[in-house]
Amino acid sequence: MAANATGYAVLERRGVVAVAGEDRAAFLQGLVSNDVTQVRDDHAAYALFLTPQGKFLHDFLLIESGGALLLDPEMERRADLLRRLKMYKLRSKIALEDRADTLRVVVAFGAGALAALGLPEEAGAARPFGGGVAVTDPRLPALGARLYLPADGLAALDAVGLERREIADYDRLRLSLGVPDGAADMVPEKAIPLENRLDALNAISWSKGCYMGQELTARTKYRALIKKKLFPVTLDGPLPAPGAVVTLGDKEVGEIRSGLDNHALALLRLADLEDAAAPLTVGETRLTWRAPEWDAAAA
């Protein structure tokens, strides 16, 4: 199905973790990359949990709901996030809870999806829906909405006229827009947020106080140390495997990340793209790269 399909899909690769207690906002504020004080029941944020060296570990949306902050880390890696949060709990008055068994993460996307949910095209806007909460994706409204729903909440999506789709339909949209998704596109403990354009996806507050990895993230920005960036690429030929080397002639210039059909993401060296007369290739497959329209500093 085309990248402009409309409907909803269960995002089974994401689970829900809750941080409750009176210190929940202050606790997360010192750990994650975005400003938790701006997260309310009507406004969500996108944030990162980084290593002290500023490398990617986890990404997730953050929303206040029912007296707790909800995070949606990758399902298979949520235990790692919970373990790391517990390490920093100390005397903070918080409670950590895995809610993957009680809340589903759902995406609604395509023309009219936000309107059907009563959401504006404003990044991070949120409202109650279906016994849970619906959020205009704080990374990029063109991605649609992220929802956190109880087991019977899907009926509310059917009731507003959204049809159930395969998650591949959502991924076609995400890849065509050039938006990375967790460890499938960013290698934990190695990926640099700004190389993956996460600053342009509203993942980083440059005005909040210190957080894990803040010093090196700021240094990367202000000293213009970025030498590679993630690009959406169109493929002419077989879909390469993640990690496949991209070449320009005889020179290695990057790596493939996730892909589907004839769309993929590739981490490419900027200097090699400036005067790239020959086509980029992975084996017999040719790549056409482009800068994502949503990145104002696209290069």
C-alpha positions in Angstrom: 0.0 0.0 0.0 1.2 3.5 -0.7 2.9 5.8 1.8 -0.2 8.0 1.8 -2.5 5.3 3.2 -4.9 6.4 6.0 -5.9 4.4 9.0 -4.4 3.1 12.3 -2.1 0.3 13.3 -1.0 -1.3 16.6 2.7 -0.3 17.1 3.7 -3.6 18.8 7.4 -2.7 18.8 6.7 -0.1 21.5 5.5 -0.6 25.1 4.5 1.7 27.9 6.4 2.5 31.0 4.9 4.8 33.7 6.8 7.1 36.1 4.5 8.1 39.0 5.0 9.9 42.3 5.4 13.5 43.3 9.0 13.7 42.1 8.3 12.2 38.6 8.9 15.4 36.6 12.0 16.5 38.5 13.5 13.0 38.3 13.1 12.7 34.5 14.2 16.3 34.0 17.7 15.5 35.1 18.0 12.4 32.9 16.3 13.0 29.5 17.1 15.4 26.7 13.8 17.4 26.5 12.1 19.8 29.0 9.8 17.6 31.1 8.3 20.7 32.8 6.5 21.4 29.5 4.8 18.0 29.5 1.2 18.1 30.6 -2.0 16.1 30.0 -2.6 18.3 26.9 1.0 18.5 25.6 3.5 15.7 24.9 7.2 15.7 24.1 9.7 13.5 22.3 12.9 12.8 24.3 16.1 10.7 24.5 17.9 8.9 27.2 21.6 9.1 26.4 24.9 7.7 27.7 27.0 10.2 29.7 29.0 10.5 26.4 26.0 11.7 24.6 25.3 8.6 22.6 21.8 7.2 21.9 20.3 4.6 24.3 16.5 5.1 24.1 13.9 7.4 22.5 10.3 7.7 23.5 7.3 10.1 23.6 6.4 11.6 27.0 2.8 12.4 28.1 1.2 13.1 31.4 -1.8 10.9 32.0 -3.7 9.8 35.2 -1.1 11.2 37.6 1.9 9.6 35.9 4.3 10.3 33.1 3.9 7.7 30.3 6.9 6.8 28.2 6.8 4.5 25.1 10.3 2.8 24.7 10.9 0.0 22.4 9.1 -3.1 23.6 12.1 -5.5 23.6 14.3 -2.9 25.2 12.0 -1.5 27.9 13.5 -3.6 30.6 16.9 -2.0 29.9 15.3 1.5 30.3 13.6 0.5 33.5 16.9 -0.9 34.9 18.7 2.4 34.0 15.9 4.5 35.6 16.1 2.4 38.8 19.8 3.1 39.0 19.1 6.8 39.4 16.1 6.6 41.6 18.0 7.0 44.9 15.6 8.9 47.3 13.3 10.3 44.6 9.7 9.9 45.4 8.7 8.0 42.3 7.3 4.6 41.3 8.3 2.9 38.1 5.7 0.6 36.4 5.7 -1.5 33.3 2.3 -1.1 31.7 3.0 -2.9 28.4 0.3 -5.5 29.4 -2.4 -2.9 30.0 -1.8 -0.2 27.4 -1.4 -0.6 23.7 0.6 1.9 21.6 -1.2 2.7 18.4 -0.4 5.0 15.5 -3.1 6.8 13.4 -1.8 8.3 10.1 -2.7 9.6 6.7 -5.0 12.3 5.4 -7.8 13.2 7.9 -6.4 11.0 10.8 -5.7 13.9 13.2 -9.0 15.5 12.4 -10.9 12.2 13.1 -9.2 12.1 16.5 -10.0 15.8 17.3 -6.4 16.7 17.3 -4.8 19.8 15.7 -1.8 19.7 13.4 0.3 21.0 16.3 3.3 19.0 17.4 2.7 17.4 20.8 -1.0 18.4 21.2 -2.9 15.8 23.3 -6.4 14.9 24.4 -8.2 12.1 26.1 -9.5 9.4 23.6 -10.9 5.9 23.9 -10.2 5.5 27.6 -6.6 6.6 27.0 -4.8 9.5 25.4 -4.1 10.6 21.8 -1.1 12.8 20.8 -0.2 14.6 17.6 3.3 13.2 17.1 5.6 15.7 18.7 8.4 14.9 16.3 6.5 15.7 13.1 2.7 16.1 12.7 3.0 14.6 9.2 3.5 11.3 11.0 0.0 11.5 12.4 -0.9 10.6 16.0 0.4 8.3 18.7 -2.2 6.8 21.1 -2.0 4.9 24.4 -5.1 2.8 24.7 -6.6 0.1 26.9 -7.3 -3.3 25.4 -10.8 -2.3 24.3 -9.7 1.2 23.0 -9.4 0.2 19.3 -13.2 0.3 19.0 -13.0 4.0 19.5 -10.8 4.3 16.4 -13.3 2.2 14.3 -16.1 4.5 15.6 -14.5 7.6 14.1 -14.0 6.0 10.7 -10.4 5.0 10.8 -9.7 1.6 9.2 -7.1 -0.9 10.7 -3.9 -1.1 8.6 -0.7 -3.1 8.7 2.2 -1.5 10.5 4.1 -1.7 7.2 1.7 1.1 5.9 2.9 3.4 8.7 6.5 2.5 8.1 6.2 3.4 4.4 5.1 6.9 5.5 7.9 7.1 8.2 10.6 6.1 5.8 9.4 8.3 3.0 9.6 11.2 5.4 13.1 10.2 6.6 12.2 9.7 10.3 14.4 7.2 12.3 12.8 4.8 14.7 14.8 3.6 17.7 17.5 0.9 17.5 16.5 -0.1 14.0 18.0 3.1 12.8 20.3 4.3 15.7 22.8 1.9 17.1 22.6 2.0 20.9 25.7 3.4 22.6 27.1 4.5 19.2 24.6 6.7 17.4 24.9 10.5 17.8 21.6 12.4 18.1 22.5 15.2 15.8 23.7 12.8 13.1 20.2 11.4 13.1 18.5 14.8 12.9 16.9 14.3 16.3 17.3 18.0 17.1 15.1 18.9 14.1 12.6 16.3 15.4 12.1 18.3 18.6 14.0 15.7 20.8 16.4 18.2 22.5 15.8 21.3 24.6 18.8 23.7 24.3 17.6 25.9 27.2 16.9 23.4 30.0 19.5 22.5 32.6 21.8 19.6 32.7 20.8 16.1 31.8 22.6 12.9 30.9 24.9 13.5 27.9 24.0 17.2 27.7 27.6 18.5 27.6 28.7 16.5 24.7 25.4 17.0 22.8 25.8 20.8 23.1 29.4 20.7 22.1 28.5 18.7 19.0 26.0 21.4 18.0 28.0 24.5 18.8 31.3 23.3 17.5 29.7 22.0 14.3 31.2 18.6 14.7 28.7 16.7 12.6 30.3 14.8 9.7 27.5 12.4 8.8 23.7 12.6 8.7 20.7 10.4 8.2 19.0 10.7 4.8 15.9 9.2 3.2 16.9 7.3 0.1 15.0 5.8 -2.8 16.2 2.5 -4.1 16.5 1.2 -7.6 17.2 -2.5 -7.1 16.9 -5.0 -4.2 16.5 -3.7 -0.7 19.9 -3.9 1.1 20.2 -5.4 4.6 20.6 -3.0 7.5 24.3 -2.2 8.0 25.1 -2.7 4.3 27.9 -0.4 3.1 27.0 2.4 0.7 29.7 3.2 -1.8 30.5 6.0 -4.2 32.7 4.5 -6.8 35.3 2.6 -4.8 34.8 4.7 -1.7 32.7 3.7 1.3 30.5 6.7 2.2 27.9 5.4 4.6 25.6 2.6 5.8 22.0 1.5 5.2 19.6 1.6 8.2 16.0 0.3 8.1 14.1 0.0 4.8 11.0 -1.3 3.2 10.1 -1.7 -0.5 12.0 1.0 -2.4 12.5 3.3 0.6 15.2 3.2 3.2 17.3 5.4 5.6 21.0 5.8 5.1 23.7 7.4 7.3 26.0 9.2 4.8 29.1 11.3 5.1 28.4 14.9 4.2 31.7 15.7 2.6 31.3 12.8 0.1 27.9 14.1 -1.0 28.9 17.6 -1.9 30.5 16.7 -5.3 29.0 13.2 -5.8 29.1 12.9 -9.6 28.8 9.1 -9.6 25.7 7.3 -8.2 25.6 5.9 -4.7 25.3 2.1 -4.7 24.9 -0.9 -2.4 25.9 -3.8 -4.6 23.7 -3.7 -7.7 21.2 -1.3 -6.0 21.4 2.4 -6.8 20.4 5.0 -4.2 18.9 8.5 -4.7 19.3 10.5 -1.6 17.5 13.7 -0.6 17.4 16.0 2.4 14.2 15.7 4.5 11.9 18.7 4.0 11.2 19.1 7.7 14.9 19.8 8.6 15.4 23.5 8.3 19.2 22.9 8.4 18.9 20.1 5.8 22.2 19.2 4.2 
